[in-house]
Amino acid sequence: MTTERIAVIGAGPAALMAAETLSEAGLGVDIFEAMPSAGRKFLMAGKSGLNISHTGSLADLLAQFPALDDRLRDGLAAFGPEDIVSWMEGLDMPAHTGPTGRIFPETMKASPLLRAWLRRLERRGARLHLKHRWTGWNADGALVFAAPGGQVVARPAATVFALGGGSWRRLGSDGAWTALFETAGIPLAPFRPSNCGFTTDWSDKMREQFAGAAIKGVRLSVGGMETREELTVTARGVESGGVYTLSAPLRGEVETKGSATLWLDLLPDLETPEIAARLAAAPAKQSLSNRLRKALKLTGAKAALLYECADRAALNDPAKAANAIKALPLTLTGTAPLDEAISTAGGVAWEALDAHFMLKDRPGHFCAGEMIAWDAPTGGYLITACMATGRAAAAGVLGWLAQTD
């Protein structure tokens, strides 16, 4: 095995897991990070509770990844939720599982976990080089970095790129690396926003009176997929965990049709006949808003959403109103800007990588994490896949070094 050091470029969960796997194997690792500190997006993800993974069977896990590539499937099978729980315990960070199956550190925050992780890497000899932005390869194929003290050139035995996607630029995930890869002829898929909000053409009343309102107790659906979570009204459209869950099919509709329809069930605990019967039993002299309020407790932003998206005249008919309440179409006109998305789809095309996450045209150079063209919803799946691909890329490094020795 080589005595030279390995370069890991990036310091998010994919990069740190690659560094962990390599250092555990006894290799020296240099972690190069463009920002002044490590794991900035990881820390932001854990600001209100670090949802690091999700319980369930392997089949349940794999079902969350659209157009699942075999290499990602194998990586997740080798390092999934149970492995992440064991890994956290090894850092003296026991796991807590929430009522919906989401896995968190007991501390809930990302910062104690990240500090423990970095300390262990340091004890194993990994070196963290902050404010080192990768600027490409020189004529000899060496890595070049812009650093506070000037240009740094590194010639590692192998390199793992874990440079992130194209959202949250201020946290370091700016996608600037794509220009360097494109120049090198490495196939890329365009970045697209994922786990994002969507725009719609609100009326002035809806925008001015209800922007920021959280509409609870609704079922959201599109193309056979559904979820029951709250829906948040924004000045330009909608967002929420439920919208993020459905963002891939919604984005697909926008891309192919120019708009998407998000179907809303405003009263998922009541069946259509019951809703119609309650409305029909209301005194005829009552106004529509009073009938909705007294018979169905439909008020505020939820009632406003009904008025916004349904035929107002049809709402005076109990049967038609019940149908609208159970299947209300909200037309979405586009996605939120790329930089505001929680994550991005696109990046290094799978065709550019071999079975071990190595760039086919750059032997000894491997890719991991969100910079590869895969997609997943929130709920712990994103971080799980980042860590799994970081581990898989590091395993690829070890196998490649064994063959080249």
C-alpha positions in Angstrom: 0.0 0.0 0.0 1.2 3.5 -0.8 2.8 5.7 1.8 1.8 8.8 0.0 -1.1 10.9 1.2 -4.6 11.0 -0.3 -6.4 14.3 -1.1 -10.0 14.8 -0.3 -11.5 18.0 -1.7 -14.4 19.3 0.3 -15.4 19.0 4.0 -19.0 18.0 4.0 -20.4 14.6 5.1 -19.3 12.9 1.8 -15.8 14.2 2.1 -15.4 13.5 5.8 -16.7 10.0 5.4 -14.2 9.4 2.6 -11.5 10.8 4.8 -12.6 8.6 7.7 -12.6 5.4 5.6 -9.2 6.2 4.2 -7.6 7.1 7.5 -9.1 4.1 9.2 -7.3 2.0 6.6 -4.0 3.6 7.7 -3.6 6.2 4.9 -2.6 9.8 5.4 -5.3 12.1 4.3 -5.3 15.8 3.4 -8.7 17.5 3.4 -8.9 20.7 1.4 -11.8 23.0 2.0 -12.4 26.3 0.3 -14.4 27.9 3.2 -12.9 29.1 6.5 -14.5 26.1 8.4 -15.6 22.6 7.7 -19.2 21.3 7.2 -21.0 24.6 6.8 -24.0 23.2 4.9 -24.0 20.2 7.3 -24.2 22.6 10.2 -27.0 24.5 8.6 -29.0 21.3 8.0 -28.7 20.6 11.7 -29.6 24.0 12.9 -33.1 22.9 13.9 -32.3 19.3 14.4 -29.9 17.1 12.3 -32.0 14.6 10.5 -29.1 12.4 9.5 -30.9 9.3 8.3 -34.3 7.4 8.3 -35.3 4.0 9.6 -36.8 1.4 7.3 -35.9 -1.6 5.2 -33.3 -1.4 2.4 -36.2 -1.5 -0.1 -37.8 1.5 1.7 -34.6 3.4 1.5 -33.9 2.7 -2.1 -37.4 3.6 -3.1 -36.7 7.2 -2.1 -34.1 7.6 -4.9 -35.6 8.2 -8.4 -33.8 6.7 -11.3 -31.5 4.8 -8.9 -28.1 3.9 -10.3 -26.7 0.5 -9.4 -23.6 2.1 -7.9 -25.7 4.3 -5.6 -27.8 1.3 -4.7 -24.7 -0.8 -3.8 -23.3 2.1 -1.7 -26.5 2.5 0.2 -26.7 -1.3 0.8 -23.2 -1.2 2.2 -23.7 1.8 4.4 -27.3 2.5 5.4 -29.2 3.9 8.4 -28.2 1.1 10.8 -24.5 1.7 9.9 -24.9 5.4 10.5 -26.4 4.8 13.9 -23.5 2.5 14.8 -21.0 5.1 13.4 -22.6 7.8 15.6 -22.3 5.6 18.7 -18.6 5.2 17.9 -18.3 8.9 18.3 -20.2 8.8 21.6 -23.2 10.4 19.9 -26.2 8.0 20.5 -29.1 8.2 18.0 -32.7 9.3 18.6 -35.5 8.1 16.3 -38.5 10.4 16.0 -42.1 9.2 15.6 -41.9 9.3 11.8 -38.7 7.2 11.6 -36.3 10.1 11.2 -33.0 9.6 12.9 -31.2 12.3 14.8 -28.3 12.5 17.2 -29.6 12.7 20.8 -28.1 16.1 21.0 -30.2 17.0 18.0 -27.6 19.5 16.8 -25.0 19.0 14.1 -22.2 20.9 15.8 -21.3 18.4 18.6 -21.3 15.5 16.1 -19.1 17.5 13.6 -16.6 18.4 16.4 -16.3 14.8 17.5 -15.9 13.7 13.9 -13.1 16.2 13.2 -11.3 15.3 16.4 -11.2 11.7 15.5 -10.0 12.4 12.0 -7.2 14.6 13.5 -6.2 11.8 15.9 -5.9 9.5 12.9 -3.5 11.9 11.2 -5.9 13.6 8.8 -5.0 17.2 8.1 -7.6 19.9 7.4 -6.5 22.7 5.1 -9.0 25.5 5.3 -9.4 28.4 2.8 -7.9 26.1 0.1 -10.0 26.4 -3.1 -9.3 23.9 -5.8 -8.7 25.8 -9.1 -7.9 22.8 -11.4 -5.0 20.7 -12.5 -1.7 22.0 -13.8 0.1 20.8 -16.9 1.6 17.9 -15.0 -1.8 16.8 -13.7 -1.1 18.0 -10.1 -3.9 19.6 -8.1 -3.7 23.4 -7.8 -5.3 25.3 -4.9 -5.7 29.0 -4.2 -4.7 29.5 -0.5 -4.1 32.5 1.8 -0.4 32.1 1.4 -0.5 31.8 -2.4 -0.8 28.9 -4.8 -0.5 25.4 -3.4 0.3 22.4 -5.6 -0.5 18.9 -4.4 0.5 15.5 -5.9 -1.5 12.9 -3.9 -1.5 9.2 -4.6 -5.3 9.5 -5.3 -8.0 12.2 -5.0 -11.6 12.1 -3.8 -13.7 15.1 -5.0 -16.7 15.8 -2.8 -17.4 19.4 -3.9 -21.2 19.5 -3.3 -24.0 20.6 -5.5 -25.1 24.0 -6.7 -27.2 25.5 -4.0 -26.4 27.5 -0.8 -23.5 29.4 -2.3 -22.8 31.3 0.9 -22.1 28.0 2.6 -19.6 26.9 0.0 -21.7 24.8 -2.3 -21.4 27.0 -5.3 -21.0 24.5 -8.1 -17.9 26.5 -9.4 -16.1 23.2 -9.9 -18.4 22.3 -12.9 -16.5 24.8 -15.1 -13.2 23.0 -14.3 -14.8 19.5 -15.0 -16.4 20.8 -18.2 -13.0 22.1 -19.5 -11.5 18.7 -18.7 -14.2 17.0 -20.8 -15.9 15.3 -17.9 -19.6 14.6 -18.7 -22.0 16.6 -16.6 -25.8 16.8 -16.1 -27.1 20.4 -15.6 -27.9 21.3 -12.0 -31.6 21.6 -11.2 -33.2 22.7 -7.9 -34.4 19.8 -5.7 -36.2 19.9 -2.3 -37.3 23.4 -3.3 -40.2 25.7 -3.2 -42.4 26.5 -6.2 -43.9 29.7 -7.7 -47.5 30.3 -8.4 -49.6 33.3 -9.6 -51.2 34.4 -6.3 -53.8 37.1 -6.2 -52.8 40.2 -4.5 -55.1 39.3 -1.6 -53.5 35.9 -1.1 -50.0 37.3 -1.3 -50.6 40.3 1.0 -52.7 38.6 3.7 -51.4 35.1 3.9 -47.7 35.0 2.9 -45.9 33.1 5.6 -49.0 31.2 6.7 -48.6 27.5 7.5 -51.6 25.5 6.4 -51.7 22.4 8.6 -53.5 19.1 8.1 -53.5 18.8 4.3 -52.7 16.0 2.0 -50.5 16.9 -1.0 -50.2 14.8 -4.1 -48.9 14.7 -7.7 -48.6 11.9 -10.2 -49.5 9.1 -7.8 -47.2 10.3 -5.0 -48.7 11.8 -1.9 -47.7 13.1 1.6 -49.6 14.5 4.5 -47.7 17.5 5.8 -48.2 21.2 6.2 -48.1 23.7 3.3 -46.5 27.1 3.7 -47.7 30.0 1.6 -44.9 32.3 0.5 -45.1 35.7 -1.3 -44.3 34.0 -4.6 -45.7 30.5 -4.1 -45.4 27.5 -1.7 -42.8 25.6 0.2 -42.7 23.1 3.1 -41.4 19.6 3.9 -44.3 18.2 2.0 -43.5 20.2 -1.1 -39.9 19.2 -0.9 -41.0 15.5 -0.7 -42.8 15.9 -4.0 -40.4 18.3 -5.6 -38.9 15.8 -8.1 -42.3 15.0 -9.9 -43.4 18.6 -9.6 -40.2 19.8 -11.2 -40.6 17.1 -13.9 -44.0 18.5 -14.8 -42.8 22.0 -14.9 -39.9 21.0 -17.2 -42.1 19.0 -19.6 -45.4 20.9 -19.5 -44.4 24.4 -18.4 -46.4 24.1 -15.2 -47.4 21.6 -12.6 -50.5 20.8 -10.7 -50.2 20.2 -6.9 -53.4 18.5 -5.7 -54.6 19.5 -2.2 -56.9 17.6 0.1 -57.8 20.3 2.6 -59.7 17.9 4.9 -58.0 14.5 4.6 -59.8 13.1 7.7 -63.3 13.6 6.2 -64.7 11.7 3.2 -66.4 13.6 0.3 -70.0 12.5 1.2 -69.6 13.7 4.8 -68.3 17.1 3.7 -71.2 17.5 1.3 -73.7 16.4 3.9 -72.4 18.9 6.5 -72.6 21.7 4.0 -76.0 20.8 2.8 -77.3 20.7 6.4 -76.1 24.3 7.0 -78.8 27.0 7.0 -79.3 28.4 3.5 -79.2 32.0 4.9 -75.6 31.6 6.1 -72.9 33.0 3.9 -70.4 30.7 2.3 -67.6 31.6 4.7 -69.9 30.9 7.6 -71.0 27.6 6.2 -67.3 26.6 5.7 -66.4 27.8 9.2 -69.3 26.3 11.2 -69.8 23.1 9.3 -66.1 22.2 8.5 -64.0 24.6 10.6 -62.4 25.8 7.4 -61.1 29.2 8.0 -58.1 31.5 7.5 -55.4 30.6 5.0 -57.0 27.2 4.3 -60.3 28.8 3.3 -58.5 31.5 1.3 -56.7 28.7 -0.6 -60.0 27.2 -1.5 -61.4 30.6 -2.7 -58.1 31.1 -4.6 -58.1 27.8 -6.5 -61.8 26.8 -6.9 -64.7 28.2 -8.9 -66.2 30.5 -6.4 -69.8 30.0 -7.8 -69.5 26.3 -7.6 -68.7 26.4 -3.9 -72.3 27.2 -3.2 -73.2 23.7 -4.4 -72.4 21.3 -1.5 -71.4 18.4 -3.7 -69.2 20.6 -5.9 -67.7 22.3 -2.9 -66.9 18.9 -1.3 -65.2 17.8 -4.5 -63.1 20.9 -4.6 -62.1 20.6 -0.9 -60.9 17.0 -1.5 -59.1 17.6 -4.8 -58.1 21.3 -5.1 -55.7 22.0 -8.0 -52.9 24.5 -7.3 -51.1 25.4 -10.5 -47.3 25.9 -10.0 -45.5 27.9 -12.6 -41.8 27.2 -11.8 -39.3 26.3 -9.2 -37.6 28.6 -6.6 -34.1 29.8 -7.6 -31.4 27.1 -7.7 -29.4 28.7 -4.9 -32.3 28.6 -2.5 -33.0 24.9 -3.0 -32.0 22.6 -0.1 -30.2 20.4 -2.6 -29.7 20.0 -6.4 -30.1 17.2 -8.9 -27.5 17.0 -11.6 -23.7 17.1 -11.5 -21.2 14.5 -12.6 -23.0 12.1 -15.0 -22.9 8.5 -13.9 -21.5 7.6 -17.3 -18.3 9.5 -16.3 -17.7 7.1 -13.4 -16.6 3.5 -13.3 -18.1 0.9 -11.0 -16.0 2.3 -8.1 -16.8 6.0 -8.4 -13.5 6.7 -10.3 -13.6 9.1 -13.2 -13.0 7.0 -16.3 -10.9 9.6 -18.0 -8.9 10.6 -14.8 -7.5 7.4 -13.2 -7.0 7.9 -9.4 -9.7 10.6 -9.2 -13.0 9.7 -7.5 -16.3 11.5 -6.9 -18.7 11.4 -4.0 -21.7 13.1 -2.6 -24.1 15.6 -4.0 -21.8 16.5 -6.9 -22.9 13.2 -8.6 -26.1 13.3 -10.6 -28.5 11.6 -8.1 -31.6 13.0 -6.3 -33.4 12.3 -3.1 -36.0 13.9 -0.8 -35.3 15.3 2.6 -35.9 13.2 5.7 -32.3 12.0 6.2 -32.0 10.4 2.8 -29.7 13.2 1.4 -27.1 12.9 4.1 -27.3 9.1 4.2 -26.5 9.0 0.4 -23.7 11.5 0.8 -22.1 9.5 3.5 -22.6 6.2 1.6 -21.0 7.5 -1.6 -18.1 9.0 0.4 -17.5 5.6 1.9 -17.9 3.9 -1.5 -15.5 6.3 -3.2 -12.9 5.7 -0.5 -13.3 2.0 -1.0 -12.7 2.6 -4.7 -9.5 4.4 -3.8 -8.3 1.5 -1.6 -9.0 -1.0 -4.4 -7.3 1.1 -7.0 -4.2 1.6 -4.9 -4.0 -2.1 -4.2 -4.0 -2.8 -8.0 -1.4 -0.1 -8.8 1.0 -1.1 -6.1 
